[in-house]
Amino acid sequence: MVENPGPSLATRALALVVLLVAAYVLLRIVVGLVAGLVWIVLLVVAVFGVLWAWRTLRR
């Protein structure tokens, strides 16, 4: 019976590089989305702060 030797070292190295690149790209996308959400939340808080301050000073 002949066993399948499996992927070569070069194939395994290439697979590792592909996984690392994919992980890096996905991490950048997730960080970008989170940063975008943080900016939106900060913008909403700033608008409510300005409105609150405006109403408070007009009383």
C-alpha positions as CSV (number, residue, x, y, z in Angstrom):
1,M,0.0,0.0,0.0
2,V,1.4,3.4,-1.0
3,E,0.7,6.4,1.3
4,N,0.0,9.8,-0.1
5,P,3.0,12.0,1.0
6,G,0.8,15.1,1.4
7,P,1.5,18.6,0.4
8,S,5.1,19.7,-0.1
9,L,6.9,22.2,2.2
10,A,6.6,24.9,-0.5
11,T,2.8,24.3,-0.7
12,R,2.5,24.5,3.0
13,A,4.5,27.7,3.1
14,L,2.4,29.3,0.4
15,A,-0.8,28.3,2.3
16,L,0.6,29.9,5.4
17,V,1.4,33.1,3.5
18,V,-2.2,33.2,2.0
19,L,-3.7,32.7,5.5
20,L,-1.6,35.5,6.9
21,V,-2.5,37.9,4.1
22,A,-6.2,37.1,4.4
23,A,-6.1,37.5,8.2
24,Y,-4.3,40.9,7.8
25,V,-6.9,42.1,5.2
26,L,-9.8,41.0,7.3
27,L,-8.3,42.6,10.4
28,R,-7.9,45.9,8.5
29,I,-11.5,45.7,7.4
30,V,-12.8,45.1,10.9
31,V,-10.6,47.9,12.4
32,G,-11.9,50.2,9.6
33,L,-15.5,49.4,10.3
34,V,-15.1,49.8,14.1
35,A,-13.3,53.1,13.6
36,G,-16.1,54.3,11.2
37,L,-18.7,53.4,13.8
38,V,-16.8,55.2,16.5
39,W,-16.7,58.4,14.3
40,I,-20.4,58.2,13.7
41,V,-21.1,57.8,17.4
42,L,-18.8,60.7,18.2
43,L,-20.6,62.8,15.6
44,V,-24.0,62.0,17.1
45,V,-22.8,62.8,20.6
46,A,-21.3,66.1,19.4
47,V,-24.5,67.1,17.7
48,F,-26.6,66.3,20.8
49,G,-24.0,68.2,23.0
50,V,-24.3,71.3,20.8
51,L,-28.1,71.1,20.9
52,W,-28.1,70.7,24.6
53,A,-25.6,73.6,25.1
54,W,-27.6,75.8,22.7
55,R,-30.9,75.2,24.6
56,T,-29.2,75.6,28.0
57,L,-27.7,79.0,27.0
58,R,-30.9,80.3,25.5
59,R,-32.9,79.9,28.7
